[in-house]
Amino acid sequence: MRVIFMGTPAFAVPTLDALVEAGHEVVLVVAQPDKPVGRGRKLTSPPVAARAKELGLPLSQPRAIRSGSFPERVKSLQADVAVVLAYGRILTTELLEAPKHGCINVHASLLPRWRGAAPIQAAILHGDEVTGVCTQQMEEGLDTGPVFAEERLVLSEDITAGELHDALMELSAQVAVRTLGMLEQGATPTPQDESQATHAPKISKTDGLVSFDQPAIEISRRVRAMTPWPGGQVQLADHVLKIKGLKRVDGKGRPGEILSVSPLVVACGQGALELTTVQAPGRKAVSGADYANGRRLNPGDTLS
């Protein structure tokens, strides 16, 4: 099939590779413009654009997609389909309807659950036992289009958003290739059940903040959902402590009470947590035990 691929971050690169390896003709790759990166503010291509250059594929990084020459270029390609994965911009009706089969979005959840910007974090934060990747026919609504195919993934109790990101990145490539095969065979997508729709809003820097007044299971979910960014954090008396690793353990006490220092175990509103790895401001990440030793903490003290 003649395919337009639209994506920007590293998450989308395996899918671009898979479409090429499957023999589809990628007639255009569309990514966000290059941006200044690092202290030197060096202009750097996003991962999808960099990969397109390596593969020698036609590349467009338009600053405007609603006006100028871009819409006409897309229509002139007479593509069979556009595959969209984390491109980062809302497409106009003109662009959605340009390819013969329209635009197919690869989404990192099992729609209609977790429509929106942060489905990976939402699945962990809300304790989902299963998540996955699906493809949907794009329409003007946010992730509301009918679904072609999905791949499911059972979530382990200790998985982080970073680990889930990498697992779903590989599943996305499989689902995208399978969906194009379905299109070639004339498959039609299945409408979503609107009554089951949930929304996953964009993550902010403050979403990693936790309090030991909360149940241990909720703290664990939030920290894992916000790892690696923005990271789990707890506001202490004199600094913000980053929680880099933790696990639920047996224990009971007043919220924030230190039950053990080696390992570092803290009581929560319900249950307890072992803080396996933490990081104080301006310091390297260390074990919870080393942090407790450096702060001269003792069982019975309060970490709050």
C-alpha positions in Angstrom: 0.0 0.0 0.0 1.0 3.6 -0.5 1.4 4.9 3.0 1.9 8.3 4.6 3.4 7.9 8.1 2.9 10.7 10.7 4.7 10.5 14.0 7.3 12.3 16.0 8.8 10.6 19.2 10.9 7.4 19.6 7.7 5.5 20.4 6.7 5.7 16.7 10.0 4.6 15.2 9.5 0.8 15.4 6.1 1.2 13.6 7.7 3.1 10.8 10.4 0.4 10.5 7.8 -2.3 10.5 5.8 -0.7 7.7 8.9 -0.5 5.5 9.9 -4.1 6.3 6.4 -5.3 5.5 6.9 -4.0 1.9 4.6 -1.0 2.1 5.6 2.0 0.0 6.0 4.9 2.4 5.5 7.9 0.2 5.9 10.5 2.9 7.0 10.7 6.5 5.6 13.7 8.5 7.1 14.7 11.8 7.3 17.8 14.0 9.9 20.4 13.1 13.5 20.2 14.5 13.9 21.9 18.0 16.8 23.3 20.0 18.0 20.7 22.5 20.4 20.8 25.5 22.5 23.6 26.9 24.0 24.4 23.6 20.5 24.6 22.1 21.6 22.6 19.1 18.8 22.2 16.5 17.9 18.5 16.6 15.5 16.3 14.6 12.9 14.3 16.4 13.4 10.5 16.4 11.0 9.8 13.5 12.5 12.5 11.3 16.0 11.2 12.0 14.9 7.6 11.2 13.3 8.8 7.9 16.5 10.4 6.8 18.4 7.2 7.6 16.0 5.2 5.5 16.1 7.7 2.7 12.3 8.3 2.9 10.6 11.5 1.7 10.3 13.8 4.8 8.1 16.8 5.7 8.3 18.7 8.9 5.7 21.5 8.4 5.2 24.3 10.9 1.7 24.7 9.5 -0.5 21.9 8.5 -3.8 23.7 8.0 -2.5 26.2 5.4 0.3 26.6 2.9 1.5 23.9 0.6 1.2 20.9 3.0 -2.5 20.0 2.5 -2.1 20.0 -1.2 1.1 17.9 -1.1 -0.7 15.3 1.0 -3.6 15.1 -1.5 -1.3 15.0 -4.5 0.4 11.8 -3.2 -2.8 9.8 -3.7 -1.9 7.6 -0.8 -3.9 4.5 0.2 -3.8 5.3 3.9 -2.1 7.5 6.5 -0.8 5.8 9.7 -0.6 8.3 12.6 1.2 7.5 15.8 2.0 10.3 18.4 2.4 13.0 15.7 1.4 15.7 18.2 -1.0 17.8 16.1 -4.8 17.7 15.4 -5.5 16.9 11.8 -8.1 18.8 9.8 -11.0 17.1 8.0 -9.2 17.8 4.7 -6.2 15.8 5.8 -8.2 13.0 7.4 -10.0 12.4 4.2 -7.1 12.8 1.8 -5.9 9.2 1.6 -8.1 6.6 0.0 -8.8 4.8 3.3 -8.4 7.9 5.5 -6.1 8.0 8.5 -5.5 5.2 10.9 -4.3 6.1 14.4 -2.3 3.7 16.5 -3.3 4.4 20.2 -1.6 3.1 23.3 -4.7 1.7 25.1 -7.7 -0.5 24.4 -10.2 2.1 23.3 -12.6 3.4 24.4 -10.7 3.1 27.7 -8.2 5.9 28.1 -8.7 8.3 25.2 -6.4 11.3 25.3 -2.8 12.2 25.9 -1.5 9.9 28.6 -3.1 6.4 28.3 0.1 4.6 29.5 0.2 6.5 32.8 -3.6 6.3 33.3 -3.6 2.5 33.0 -1.0 2.1 35.8 -2.5 4.9 37.9 -5.9 3.3 38.0 -4.7 -0.2 38.6 -5.7 -1.7 35.2 -4.9 -5.4 35.0 -4.8 -5.3 31.2 -4.0 -2.7 28.6 -2.6 -2.7 25.1 -2.6 -1.1 21.7 -5.3 -0.6 19.2 -5.8 1.0 15.8 -8.8 3.2 15.0 -10.2 5.1 12.0 -9.5 8.7 12.8 -12.3 11.2 12.8 -12.7 14.7 14.2 -13.4 13.6 17.8 -10.6 12.8 20.1 -9.9 9.0 19.8 -13.5 8.3 19.1 -13.2 6.5 15.8 -14.2 2.8 15.2 -11.5 0.2 16.1 -9.8 -2.1 13.6 -7.5 -4.3 15.7 -5.9 -4.6 19.2 -3.2 -6.4 21.0 -3.5 -6.9 24.8 -0.9 -6.9 27.5 -1.2 -8.1 31.1 0.3 -5.6 33.5 2.6 -6.8 36.3 2.2 -5.3 39.7 5.6 -3.5 39.6 5.6 -2.2 36.0 6.5 1.5 35.5 5.3 3.8 32.7 8.7 3.7 31.1 8.7 -0.1 30.9 5.1 -0.1 29.7 6.0 2.5 27.1 8.7 0.2 25.7 6.4 -2.9 25.6 3.6 -1.0 23.9 6.1 0.5 21.4 6.8 -2.9 20.0 3.1 -4.0 20.1 2.2 -0.8 18.1 4.4 -2.0 15.2 2.6 -5.4 15.1 -0.9 -3.9 15.2 -0.2 -1.3 12.5 1.1 -3.9 10.0 -1.8 -6.2 10.8 -4.3 -3.4 10.3 -3.0 -2.6 6.9 -3.4 -6.2 6.0 -7.0 -6.0 7.1 -7.6 -2.9 5.0 -6.2 -4.7 1.9 -8.8 -7.5 2.6 -11.7 -5.0 2.9 -12.2 -5.2 6.7 -14.4 -2.6 8.4 -13.8 -1.3 11.9 -16.1 -1.8 15.0 -17.7 1.3 16.6 -16.6 2.1 20.1 -19.0 1.7 23.1 -19.3 5.4 24.2 -20.7 4.3 27.6 -17.2 2.7 28.4 -15.2 5.8 27.4 -12.6 7.2 29.9 -10.2 10.1 29.4 -6.5 10.3 30.2 -5.4 13.9 30.5 -2.0 15.3 29.8 0.5 14.7 32.7 2.0 17.7 34.6 5.1 18.1 36.8 3.0 18.0 39.9 1.3 14.7 39.2 4.1 12.8 40.8 3.5 14.2 44.3 2.4 11.7 46.9 1.6 11.8 50.6 2.1 9.0 53.1 -1.5 9.6 54.3 -2.6 7.8 51.1 -2.9 4.0 51.0 0.3 2.2 50.0 -1.3 0.8 46.8 -2.3 4.2 45.6 1.2 5.7 46.2 2.8 2.7 44.5 0.6 3.2 41.4 1.2 6.9 41.2 5.0 6.6 41.5 5.2 3.9 38.9 2.8 5.8 36.6 5.0 8.8 36.8 8.3 7.0 36.3 10.4 8.2 34.6 8.6 11.6 34.2 7.8 13.6 36.2 8.9 11.1 38.8 7.4 10.2 42.2 8.0 12.8 44.9 7.1 13.4 48.5 7.3 16.8 50.2 9.3 16.5 53.5 9.9 19.2 56.1 13.0 20.6 54.4 13.1 19.2 50.9 11.3 17.2 48.2 12.5 13.6 48.1 12.3 11.8 44.8 11.1 8.2 45.0 12.9 6.3 42.3 11.9 2.8 43.3 9.6 1.2 45.8 7.6 -1.9 46.7 4.6 -2.7 48.9 5.4 -4.6 52.1 3.6 -5.6 55.3 3.6 -3.1 58.0 1.4 -0.8 60.1 1.9 2.5 61.8 0.9 6.2 61.7 1.3 7.7 58.2 5.0 8.5 57.5 6.3 6.6 60.5 9.6 4.8 59.8 9.1 1.1 60.6 12.6 0.1 59.5 15.7 1.9 58.2 17.5 -1.0 56.6 15.6 -1.5 54.4 13.8 1.9 54.6 10.1 1.0 55.3 7.5 3.7 55.8 3.9 3.3 57.1 1.2 4.7 54.9 -2.5 5.5 55.4 -3.1 1.8 54.7 -0.2 -0.6 54.5 3.5 0.2 54.1 6.1 0.9 51.5 9.8 0.0 51.2 11.6 2.9 49.5 14.2 1.0 47.6 15.8 3.9 45.8 15.5 7.6 46.5 17.1 10.9 45.6 17.5 14.0 47.6 17.9 17.4 45.9 21.4 17.9 44.3 22.4 14.3 45.2 22.7 11.0 43.4 20.1 8.4 43.7 20.9 6.0 46.6 19.2 3.1 48.4 16.6 3.9 51.0 18.9 2.5 53.6 21.8 4.8 52.7 19.4 7.8 52.7 18.2 6.9 56.2 21.7 6.4 57.4 22.8 9.8 56.0 19.9 11.5 57.6 20.4 9.6 60.9 16.8 8.4 60.8 15.6 5.8 63.3 12.5 3.5 63.6 9.7 5.6 65.1 10.8 8.8 63.4 8.4 10.4 61.0 9.2 10.9 57.3 6.8 13.6 56.4 
